[in-house]
Amino acid sequence: METVKITIDGIELEVPKTYTILDAALEANIDIPTLCYLKGINGIGACRMCIVEVEGARGFVTSCVYPVSDGMVVRTNTKAIREARKVTLELLLSNHDNNCVTCVRSTNCELQALSKKLGIKNIRFEGERNVYDVDEISPSIVRDNNKCILCKRCVAVCKNVQNVGAIDAVNRGFNSKISTAFDKSIADVNCVNCGQCIEACPTGALREKDSTDLVWEALSNPDLHVVVQTAPAVRVALGEEFGMPIGTSVTGKMVSSLKKLGFDKVFDTNTAADLTIMEEATELLDRLNNGGTLPMITSCSPGWIKFAEHQYPELLDHLSTCKSPHQMFGAIIKSYYAEKNNIDPKNIFVVSVMPCVAKKFEANRDEMNVDSIQDVDAVITTRELARMIKQANIDFVTLEDEKFDDPMGEATGAAVIFGTTGGVMEAALRTAQDVLTGQSVDKIEFEDVRGEKGIKEATVNINGTELKVAIAHGLGNATKIMDMIKEGKADYHFIEIMACPGGCITGGGQPIRTAKERATIDIRGLRAKAIYDEDKSLPIRKSHENPVIKKLYDEYLEKPNSHKAHKLLHTHYTKRDII
């Protein structure tokens, strides 16, 4: 790789010729403030906060787009630069809703942090300010343009990473804003509710639709039996909301905090992930043996499902009919569990703690009920759970570990890895190889389906049967896979697709990290490692060996894909227009 020598603030560096000044500074741990920059996603120099002086250049240059060159001398912290940044920031603040105390992003807002860092004490520029209606129609995402700084990070991730393009910049000058087609609500366009725009937003302009009041109300209702379930990715991220290192697994503390909040039962969505594998693997084998539609594609990511409904309605038959794990769990809680405990299903309130805002939309789908009883009553994100814990004045970090309640708290390592890209595929393969060989196979780790590559492929030979699989994470990569299917070029048998890059560990409901953290810390890698470490620590690592699942089939469901299983655990999809 060709390199060049540059000097930044007196520090001599040798960096790749392809770098920008900001790339070089980040690598050398030299802090240059940014707002619109998002590594690998958005580098447009729009906010002007990353300006620097370059010897020989006329005026300031924006470091996020300015390429390095041999012998370049850069200064990042002169009096003129500091004053120019301060003026730019004050102009942004003059058209911003500065009600920080009531903002969900208070203390985790890049605009707020930068204002403090630059010593903004008052705003010298006063004048007319744009005032917008807040879009709260979507069950998943709230848009508040009063807090928008037009950094376009949300636009870049929606268009360039997710290939959705539900939002974009419209109008010019003072009337510029981020909006949808025909200025409709985000609920009425082709938004898939993945929430990656929320993760990208540096302010409170985009946030999840808060469901904590609904959950608090249920917890205070003595007539309700309130059950909570937690997804695998939540346990490896929740600790970050309390200052713990990225990648810390806090399963026991999470369970303890939920019990202190007053839930009647604290269960593990992983149990339902094992159930999902039983249904999904059986469905795949049935398609393979009986000429069903192939390749079969996973259905546990609701953002991906809605994307397919909008973008590829003609290919919906390729999707597995399985509900996602938390929806399966809700259906089982309000049938099997209700019967076993003599509780009227109408008096059971199921709360799902998810790393995902699309789950909020999913839980409200018309299809997600059995005999007009909704599977899941409320979905809260990892961030919302953290807020509830803080509201209850619980000292999370010092909590003693507790275990999930029986019987729906026992799960396998295969279920845990659902939280990261490739995990659903690996879990399915662990079961499929035992079914096809008729014996328990010792080798259960499928390295080829792991990792952060956008599209992964593998051919697995099981007892003479070749199973060709693919894994895609991020909807831009899903598009490539789906186009191959349309063109008849995808000779896979089974495909895993997750809407969010990295899978659920970086879902739209997870703790929000700053642009600098995203550029300098392997957040995905650290959270994924915690997932795989938990898998290794568990005594049972194959879904079909979970004794709770065996008992569930023996006592209630009969067998995977039975008539009763289909009624409770399977669903169908809806063709949707693109707006």
C-alpha positions as CSV (number, residue, x, y, z in Angstrom):
1,M,0.0,0.0,0.0
2,E,1.4,3.4,-1.0
3,T,1.9,5.7,1.9
4,V,2.6,9.4,2.4
5,K,4.2,11.4,5.2
6,I,2.2,14.2,6.8
7,T,2.4,16.3,10.0
8,I,-0.7,17.1,12.1
9,D,-0.2,19.5,15.0
10,G,3.5,18.8,15.0
11,I,3.1,15.0,15.0
12,E,4.7,13.2,12.1
13,L,2.6,10.4,10.6
14,E,2.9,7.9,7.7
15,V,-0.5,7.0,6.4
16,P,-2.0,5.3,3.3
17,K,-2.3,7.7,0.4
18,T,-6.0,7.0,0.2
19,Y,-6.7,8.5,3.6
20,T,-8.4,11.8,4.3
21,I,-7.0,14.2,6.9
22,L,-9.7,13.0,9.3
23,D,-8.8,9.3,8.7
24,A,-5.2,10.1,9.6
25,A,-6.2,12.1,12.7
26,L,-8.5,9.3,14.0
27,E,-5.7,6.8,13.6
28,A,-3.3,9.0,15.5
29,N,-5.9,9.7,18.2
30,I,-6.0,13.4,17.3
31,D,-9.4,14.8,18.0
32,I,-11.1,16.7,15.3
33,P,-14.8,17.5,16.0
34,T,-17.4,16.2,13.5
35,L,-21.2,16.2,13.2
36,C,-22.1,15.0,9.7
37,Y,-19.3,12.4,9.4
38,L,-20.0,8.7,9.8
39,K,-17.1,6.4,8.8
40,G,-17.8,4.5,5.6
41,I,-21.3,5.9,5.4
42,N,-21.3,9.7,5.3
43,G,-18.4,11.9,4.5
44,I,-19.8,15.0,2.8
45,G,-18.2,18.0,4.6
46,A,-21.6,19.5,5.1
47,C,-21.5,20.5,8.8
48,R,-18.1,22.3,8.6
49,M,-17.2,21.3,12.1
50,C,-14.1,19.3,11.0
51,I,-12.3,22.3,9.4
52,V,-8.5,22.5,9.6
53,E,-5.7,24.6,8.3
54,V,-3.4,23.1,5.6
55,E,-0.2,24.9,4.8
56,G,-0.5,26.3,1.2
57,A,-4.3,25.9,1.0
58,R,-6.6,28.9,0.7
59,G,-8.9,29.1,3.7
60,F,-10.0,26.2,5.8
61,V,-10.5,22.7,4.4
62,T,-13.0,20.1,5.6
63,S,-10.8,17.2,6.9
64,C,-13.4,14.5,6.4
65,V,-13.2,14.9,2.6
66,Y,-9.8,16.4,2.0
67,P,-7.2,13.9,0.9
68,V,-3.7,13.6,2.4
69,S,-0.6,14.3,0.3
70,D,3.1,13.8,0.9
71,G,4.6,16.6,3.0
72,M,1.3,18.0,4.1
73,V,1.3,20.1,7.2
74,V,-2.0,20.3,9.1
75,R,-3.1,22.4,12.1
76,T,-6.3,21.5,13.8
77,N,-6.5,23.8,16.8
78,T,-5.6,27.4,16.1
79,K,-7.5,30.4,17.4
80,A,-9.1,31.0,14.0
81,I,-10.3,27.4,13.7
82,R,-11.8,27.4,17.2
83,E,-13.7,30.6,16.5
84,A,-14.9,29.5,13.1
85,R,-16.2,26.2,14.6
86,K,-17.9,28.1,17.4
87,V,-19.7,30.4,15.0
88,T,-20.8,27.4,12.8
89,L,-22.1,25.6,15.9
90,E,-24.0,28.7,17.2
91,L,-25.7,29.0,13.8
92,L,-26.8,25.4,14.0
93,L,-28.1,25.9,17.6
94,S,-30.0,29.1,16.5
95,N,-32.4,26.9,14.5
96,H,-32.5,24.0,17.0
97,D,-35.0,23.0,19.6
98,N,-32.7,23.4,22.6
99,N,-35.0,21.7,25.2
100,C,-32.2,19.4,26.2
101,V,-33.5,18.4,29.6
102,T,-36.6,16.7,28.2
103,C,-34.8,15.2,25.2
104,V,-34.3,11.4,25.2
105,R,-30.7,12.0,23.9
106,S,-29.7,14.3,26.7
107,T,-26.1,13.4,27.8
108,N,-25.8,11.2,24.8
109,C,-26.1,13.9,22.1
110,E,-23.2,14.7,19.8
111,L,-24.5,18.3,19.4
112,Q,-24.8,18.8,23.1
113,A,-21.4,17.3,23.8
114,L,-19.7,19.5,21.2
115,S,-21.4,22.6,22.5
116,K,-20.0,21.8,25.9
117,K,-16.6,21.1,24.5
118,L,-16.5,24.4,22.5
119,G,-17.7,26.4,25.5
120,I,-21.0,27.6,24.0
121,K,-22.5,29.8,26.8
122,N,-25.0,31.7,24.7
123,I,-26.2,31.9,21.1
124,R,-25.3,35.2,19.5
125,F,-27.5,34.7,16.5
126,E,-31.3,35.1,16.9
127,G,-33.9,35.1,14.3
128,E,-36.7,33.1,12.8
129,R,-36.7,29.4,13.6
130,N,-38.3,26.6,11.7
131,V,-41.0,24.8,13.7
132,Y,-42.2,21.4,12.5
133,D,-45.0,19.0,13.6
134,V,-43.5,15.8,15.2
135,D,-44.3,12.7,13.2
136,E,-45.4,10.1,15.8
137,I,-47.7,7.9,13.7
138,S,-45.3,5.0,13.2
139,P,-45.3,2.3,16.0
140,S,-41.5,2.2,15.7
141,I,-39.9,5.6,14.9
142,V,-40.6,9.2,15.9
143,R,-39.2,12.0,13.6
144,D,-38.7,15.4,15.1
145,N,-37.3,17.8,12.6
146,N,-37.1,20.5,15.3
147,K,-34.0,18.7,16.5
148,C,-32.5,18.0,13.1
149,I,-29.2,19.6,12.1
150,L,-29.3,18.4,8.4
151,C,-26.2,16.3,8.8
152,K,-27.8,13.7,6.4
153,R,-26.3,10.8,8.3
154,C,-29.8,9.2,8.5
155,V,-30.3,9.7,4.7
156,A,-26.9,8.1,4.0
157,V,-27.6,5.0,6.1
158,C,-31.1,4.6,4.8
159,K,-30.2,5.0,1.1
160,N,-26.6,3.7,0.8
161,V,-26.4,1.0,3.5
162,Q,-30.0,-0.2,3.7
163,N,-31.0,0.5,0.1
164,V,-34.4,1.7,1.3
165,G,-34.3,5.5,0.6
166,A,-37.4,6.3,2.7
167,I,-36.0,9.7,3.6
168,D,-34.0,12.4,1.9
169,A,-33.2,16.1,2.0
170,V,-35.9,18.3,0.4
171,N,-36.3,22.0,-0.3
172,R,-33.4,24.5,-0.3
173,G,-31.8,27.1,1.9
174,F,-33.6,28.0,5.1
175,N,-36.5,25.6,4.2
176,S,-34.3,22.6,3.8
177,K,-35.4,19.6,5.8
178,I,-35.2,15.8,5.9
179,S,-38.5,14.3,4.8
180,T,-40.3,11.5,3.0
181,A,-42.0,11.2,-0.4
182,F,-44.8,13.8,-0.6
183,D,-44.0,14.7,3.0
184,K,-45.9,11.7,4.3
185,S,-45.5,10.2,7.7
186,I,-42.7,7.7,8.0
187,A,-45.5,5.1,8.7
188,D,-47.0,5.6,5.3
189,V,-43.9,5.1,3.0
190,N,-41.5,2.2,2.4
191,C,-39.7,2.6,5.7
192,V,-38.9,-0.8,7.1
193,N,-38.6,0.3,10.7
194,C,-35.0,-1.0,11.0
195,G,-34.0,2.0,13.1
196,Q,-30.5,2.3,11.7
197,C,-31.4,6.0,11.1
198,I,-31.9,6.4,14.9
199,E,-28.4,4.8,15.5
200,A,-26.9,7.2,13.0
201,C,-28.6,10.4,14.2
202,P,-26.3,12.6,16.4
203,T,-29.2,14.3,18.1
204,G,-32.8,13.6,19.1
205,A,-34.3,14.2,15.7
206,L,-35.0,10.4,15.4
207,R,-35.9,8.2,18.3
208,E,-37.8,5.0,19.0
209,K,-41.6,5.2,19.8
210,D,-41.5,4.9,23.6
211,S,-43.6,2.1,25.1
212,T,-42.3,2.4,28.7
213,D,-45.5,4.1,30.0
214,L,-47.6,1.2,28.6
215,V,-45.3,-1.3,30.4
216,W,-45.4,0.6,33.7
217,E,-49.2,0.7,33.5
218,A,-49.3,-3.1,33.0
219,L,-47.0,-3.7,35.9
220,S,-49.2,-1.6,38.2
221,N,-52.4,-3.5,37.2
222,P,-53.1,-6.3,39.8
223,D,-55.4,-8.1,37.4
224,L,-52.6,-8.7,34.8
225,H,-50.0,-11.5,34.8
226,V,-47.1,-9.6,33.3
227,V,-44.4,-11.7,31.6
228,V,-41.2,-10.4,30.1
229,Q,-38.8,-12.0,27.6
230,T,-35.4,-10.8,26.5
231,A,-33.6,-11.3,23.2
232,P,-30.1,-12.6,23.1
233,A,-28.5,-9.4,21.8
234,V,-29.9,-7.3,24.7
235,R,-27.7,-9.0,27.3
236,V,-24.4,-8.1,25.5
237,A,-25.3,-4.4,25.1
238,L,-27.5,-3.3,28.1
239,G,-24.5,-2.8,30.3
240,E,-23.2,0.0,28.1
241,E,-26.2,2.1,29.2
242,F,-24.7,2.0,32.7
243,G,-21.1,2.7,31.8
244,M,-19.9,-0.8,31.5
245,P,-17.4,-1.8,28.7
246,I,-18.7,-2.6,25.2
247,G,-19.1,-6.4,24.9
248,T,-19.9,-7.0,28.6
249,S,-22.4,-9.8,29.1
250,V,-24.9,-8.8,31.8
251,T,-27.4,-11.7,31.6
252,G,-27.7,-12.2,35.4
253,K,-27.9,-8.5,36.2
254,M,-30.5,-8.0,33.5
255,V,-32.7,-10.8,35.0
256,S,-32.2,-9.3,38.5
257,S,-33.2,-5.8,37.3
258,L,-36.4,-7.2,35.6
259,K,-37.5,-9.0,38.7
260,K,-36.9,-5.8,40.7
261,L,-39.1,-3.9,38.2
262,G,-42.0,-6.2,39.2
263,F,-42.5,-8.6,36.3
264,D,-44.3,-11.8,37.4
265,K,-42.1,-14.0,35.3
266,V,-38.8,-13.3,33.6
267,F,-38.3,-15.6,30.6
268,D,-35.7,-15.9,27.9
269,T,-36.5,-15.4,24.2
270,N,-33.7,-17.8,23.6
271,T,-36.0,-20.6,24.5
272,A,-38.2,-19.5,21.7
273,A,-35.2,-19.3,19.4
274,D,-34.7,-23.0,20.0
275,L,-38.3,-23.5,19.1
276,T,-37.8,-21.5,15.9
277,I,-35.0,-23.7,14.9
278,M,-37.1,-26.8,15.3
279,E,-39.9,-25.3,13.1
280,E,-37.6,-23.7,10.6
281,A,-35.2,-26.7,10.1
282,T,-38.2,-29.0,9.7
283,E,-39.7,-26.6,7.2
284,L,-36.4,-26.5,5.2
285,L,-36.1,-30.3,5.2
286,D,-39.7,-30.6,4.0
287,R,-39.0,-28.1,1.1
288,L,-35.8,-30.0,0.2
289,N,-37.5,-33.4,0.2
290,N,-40.9,-32.4,-1.4
291,G,-40.0,-29.9,-4.0
292,G,-40.9,-26.8,-2.0
293,T,-39.8,-23.2,-2.9
294,L,-36.0,-22.8,-2.7
295,P,-34.0,-21.1,-1.5
296,M,-35.8,-20.8,1.8
297,I,-35.0,-17.5,3.6
298,T,-35.2,-16.8,7.3
299,S,-38.0,-14.8,8.7
300,C,-36.9,-13.7,12.2
301,S,-35.9,-10.1,11.2
302,P,-39.1,-7.9,10.9
303,G,-37.2,-5.1,9.1
304,W,-36.1,-7.6,6.5
305,I,-39.6,-9.0,6.2
306,K,-41.1,-5.5,5.5
307,F,-38.3,-4.8,3.1
308,A,-39.2,-8.0,1.1
309,E,-42.9,-7.1,1.2
310,H,-42.1,-3.7,-0.4
311,Q,-39.3,-4.5,-2.7
312,Y,-39.7,-8.2,-3.7
313,P,-43.4,-9.1,-3.3
314,E,-43.1,-11.6,-6.1
315,L,-40.6,-13.6,-4.0
316,L,-42.4,-13.8,-0.7
317,D,-42.9,-17.6,-1.2
318,H,-39.2,-17.9,-0.5
319,L,-39.6,-16.7,3.1
320,S,-40.0,-19.2,5.9
321,T,-43.5,-19.1,7.3
322,C,-42.1,-19.2,10.9
323,K,-42.9,-16.3,13.2
324,S,-39.9,-14.6,14.8
325,P,-38.8,-16.1,18.2
326,H,-40.4,-13.4,20.4
327,Q,-43.8,-13.8,18.5
328,M,-43.6,-17.5,18.9
329,F,-42.9,-17.1,22.5
330,G,-45.9,-14.8,23.0
331,A,-48.2,-17.3,21.3
332,I,-46.8,-20.2,23.5
333,I,-47.1,-18.1,26.7
334,K,-50.8,-17.3,25.9
335,S,-51.6,-21.0,25.1
336,Y,-49.4,-23.7,26.6
337,Y,-48.1,-21.7,29.5
338,A,-51.6,-20.2,30.2
339,E,-53.2,-23.7,30.3
340,K,-50.4,-25.2,32.5
341,N,-50.9,-22.4,35.0
342,N,-54.6,-22.0,34.7
343,I,-54.4,-18.3,33.6
344,D,-56.9,-16.7,31.2
345,P,-54.8,-15.7,28.2
346,K,-56.6,-12.3,28.1
347,N,-55.1,-11.6,31.5
348,I,-51.5,-12.3,30.4
349,F,-49.5,-9.2,29.3
350,V,-46.4,-10.2,27.3
351,V,-43.5,-7.7,27.1
352,S,-40.6,-8.3,24.7
353,V,-37.2,-6.6,25.4
354,M,-35.6,-6.4,21.9
355,P,-32.5,-4.8,20.3
356,C,-34.8,-3.7,17.5
357,V,-37.4,-1.0,16.9
358,A,-39.0,-3.0,14.0
359,K,-40.3,-5.5,16.5
360,K,-42.7,-2.8,17.7
361,F,-44.2,-2.8,14.2
362,E,-44.1,-6.6,14.0
363,A,-46.0,-7.0,17.3
364,N,-48.8,-4.9,15.9
365,R,-49.2,-6.7,12.6
366,D,-52.6,-8.2,12.0
367,E,-51.1,-11.6,11.5
368,M,-49.5,-11.7,14.9
369,N,-52.3,-13.1,16.9
370,V,-54.0,-16.5,17.6
371,D,-57.8,-16.5,17.8
372,S,-57.8,-12.7,18.1
373,I,-55.4,-12.7,21.0
374,Q,-52.3,-10.6,20.3
375,D,-49.0,-12.6,20.7
376,V,-47.0,-9.8,22.2
377,D,-48.6,-6.8,24.0
378,A,-45.6,-4.4,24.2
379,V,-42.1,-4.2,22.8
380,I,-39.3,-2.1,24.5
381,T,-35.8,-1.7,23.2
382,T,-32.5,-2.1,25.1
383,R,-32.5,1.7,25.6
384,E,-36.0,1.7,26.9
385,L,-35.3,-1.0,29.5
386,A,-32.3,1.0,30.6
387,R,-34.5,4.0,31.1
388,M,-37.0,2.0,33.2
389,I,-34.2,0.6,35.4
390,K,-32.9,4.2,36.0
391,Q,-36.5,5.4,36.7
392,A,-36.8,2.7,39.3
393,N,-33.6,3.9,40.9
394,I,-31.9,0.5,40.6
395,D,-28.1,0.4,40.9
396,F,-27.6,-1.9,37.9
397,V,-23.9,-2.4,38.2
398,T,-24.0,-3.7,41.8
399,L,-26.8,-6.1,41.2
400,E,-26.3,-9.8,42.1
401,D,-26.8,-12.2,39.2
402,E,-30.1,-14.0,39.1
403,K,-31.4,-16.8,36.7
404,F,-34.4,-16.8,34.3
405,D,-37.6,-18.3,35.6
406,D,-38.6,-21.9,34.8
407,P,-39.8,-23.4,32.5
408,M,-39.3,-20.8,29.8
409,G,-35.8,-19.7,30.9
410,E,-33.8,-22.7,29.7
411,A,-32.1,-22.3,26.3
412,T,-29.1,-23.5,24.3
413,G,-26.0,-21.9,22.9
414,A,-27.6,-22.3,19.5
415,A,-30.3,-19.8,20.6
416,V,-27.8,-17.3,22.0
417,I,-26.0,-16.9,18.7
418,F,-29.2,-15.7,17.0
419,G,-28.1,-12.3,18.2
420,T,-25.3,-11.9,15.6
421,T,-25.1,-12.3,11.8
422,G,-24.8,-16.0,10.8
423,G,-26.1,-17.2,14.1
424,V,-29.5,-18.4,12.9
425,M,-27.8,-20.3,10.1
426,E,-25.3,-21.9,12.4
427,A,-28.0,-22.9,14.9
428,A,-30.1,-24.4,12.0
429,L,-27.0,-26.3,10.7
430,R,-26.3,-27.8,14.2
431,T,-29.8,-29.3,14.2
432,A,-29.9,-30.2,10.5
433,Q,-26.7,-32.2,10.6
434,D,-28.0,-34.3,13.6
435,V,-31.3,-34.9,11.8
436,L,-29.7,-35.9,8.5
437,T,-27.0,-38.1,10.1
438,G,-29.3,-39.6,12.7
439,Q,-26.7,-39.1,15.4
440,S,-25.2,-36.3,17.6
441,V,-22.3,-34.8,15.7
442,D,-19.5,-33.4,17.9
443,K,-18.4,-30.6,15.5
444,I,-21.0,-27.9,15.9
445,E,-19.1,-24.6,15.1
446,F,-19.5,-23.5,11.5
447,E,-16.8,-20.8,11.1
448,D,-17.7,-20.2,7.4
449,V,-21.0,-18.6,8.3
450,R,-19.4,-16.2,10.9
451,G,-17.8,-12.8,10.5
452,E,-18.6,-9.4,9.3
453,K,-18.4,-9.9,5.5
454,G,-21.6,-8.5,4.0
455,I,-22.5,-11.7,2.1
456,K,-21.1,-15.1,3.2
457,E,-21.4,-18.4,1.4
458,A,-20.8,-21.9,2.4
459,T,-21.4,-25.4,1.2
460,V,-22.0,-27.9,4.0
461,N,-21.8,-31.7,3.3
462,I,-24.0,-33.5,5.7
463,N,-24.1,-37.3,5.4
464,G,-23.7,-37.0,1.6
465,T,-26.2,-34.2,1.2
466,E,-24.7,-30.9,0.1
467,L,-26.4,-27.9,1.6
468,K,-25.5,-24.6,0.0
469,V,-26.2,-21.6,2.2
470,A,-25.7,-17.9,2.2
471,I,-25.8,-15.2,4.9
472,A,-26.5,-11.5,4.3
473,H,-26.7,-8.7,6.8
474,G,-27.7,-5.1,6.0
475,L,-30.5,-4.6,3.5
476,G,-28.1,-3.4,0.8
477,N,-26.5,-6.9,0.9
478,A,-30.0,-8.4,1.0
479,T,-30.8,-6.6,-2.3
480,K,-27.9,-8.3,-4.0
481,I,-29.0,-11.8,-2.8
482,M,-32.7,-11.1,-3.9
483,D,-31.7,-9.9,-7.3
484,M,-29.7,-13.1,-7.8
485,I,-32.8,-15.1,-7.0
486,K,-34.9,-13.0,-9.4
487,E,-32.3,-13.6,-12.1
488,G,-32.2,-17.4,-11.4
489,K,-28.5,-17.2,-10.3
490,A,-28.9,-18.2,-6.7
491,D,-28.5,-21.9,-6.3
492,Y,-28.6,-21.8,-2.5
493,H,-30.9,-24.0,-0.4
494,F,-31.1,-21.8,2.6
495,I,-30.4,-18.1,3.2
496,E,-30.2,-16.0,6.4
497,I,-31.0,-12.3,6.1
498,M,-30.8,-9.8,8.9
499,A,-31.9,-6.2,8.3
500,C,-29.3,-4.6,10.5
501,P,-25.6,-4.6,9.6
502,G,-24.0,-7.0,12.0
503,G,-27.3,-8.5,12.9
504,C,-29.2,-7.9,16.1
505,I,-26.2,-6.9,18.1
506,T,-26.2,-3.5,16.3
507,G,-30.0,-3.3,16.0
508,G,-31.9,0.0,15.9
509,G,-32.8,-0.3,19.6
510,Q,-29.3,-0.9,21.0
511,P,-27.2,1.7,22.9
512,I,-26.2,4.5,20.6
513,R,-22.5,5.1,20.1
514,T,-20.9,8.3,18.8
515,A,-19.5,8.7,15.3
516,K,-16.0,8.7,16.8
517,E,-16.6,5.5,18.7
518,R,-18.0,3.9,15.6
519,A,-14.9,4.9,13.7
520,T,-12.3,3.7,16.3
521,I,-13.9,0.8,18.2
522,D,-15.0,-2.6,16.9
523,I,-18.4,-2.4,18.5
524,R,-19.8,-5.2,16.4
525,G,-16.8,-7.5,17.1
526,L,-16.9,-6.9,20.8
527,R,-20.7,-7.6,21.1
528,A,-20.4,-10.6,18.8
529,K,-17.6,-12.1,20.9
530,A,-19.7,-11.8,24.0
531,I,-22.5,-13.7,22.2
532,Y,-20.1,-16.5,21.1
533,D,-18.5,-16.7,24.6
534,E,-22.0,-17.2,26.1
535,D,-22.7,-20.0,23.6
536,K,-19.5,-21.8,24.6
537,S,-20.3,-21.5,28.3
538,L,-23.6,-23.3,28.0
539,P,-24.0,-27.1,28.7
540,I,-26.4,-27.6,25.7
541,R,-25.6,-26.0,22.4
542,K,-28.1,-27.6,20.0
543,S,-31.7,-26.4,19.8
544,H,-33.2,-29.9,19.5
545,E,-31.6,-31.0,22.7
546,N,-33.3,-28.4,24.8
547,P,-35.4,-30.4,27.3
548,V,-38.0,-27.6,27.6
549,I,-38.6,-27.8,23.8
550,K,-38.8,-31.6,23.9
551,K,-41.4,-31.4,26.6
552,L,-43.3,-28.7,24.8
553,Y,-43.7,-30.9,21.7
554,D,-44.5,-34.0,23.8
555,E,-47.2,-32.3,25.8
556,Y,-48.6,-29.8,23.4
557,L,-47.4,-29.3,19.9
558,E,-47.0,-33.0,19.0
559,K,-44.2,-32.4,16.4
560,P,-42.5,-29.6,14.5
561,N,-44.8,-28.2,11.7
562,S,-47.8,-30.0,13.1
563,H,-51.3,-28.5,12.6
564,K,-51.2,-27.0,16.0
565,A,-47.6,-25.7,15.5
566,H,-48.7,-24.0,12.3
567,K,-51.6,-22.3,14.0
568,L,-49.5,-20.9,16.8
569,L,-46.1,-20.5,15.3
570,H,-46.4,-19.7,11.6
571,T,-47.6,-16.7,9.7
572,H,-48.0,-15.2,6.2
573,Y,-46.9,-12.0,4.5
574,T,-48.4,-9.0,2.8
575,K,-47.5,-7.5,-0.6
576,R,-46.9,-3.7,-0.1
577,D,-46.4,-0.8,-2.5
578,I,-43.3,1.3,-2.7
579,I,-44.1,5.0,-2.0
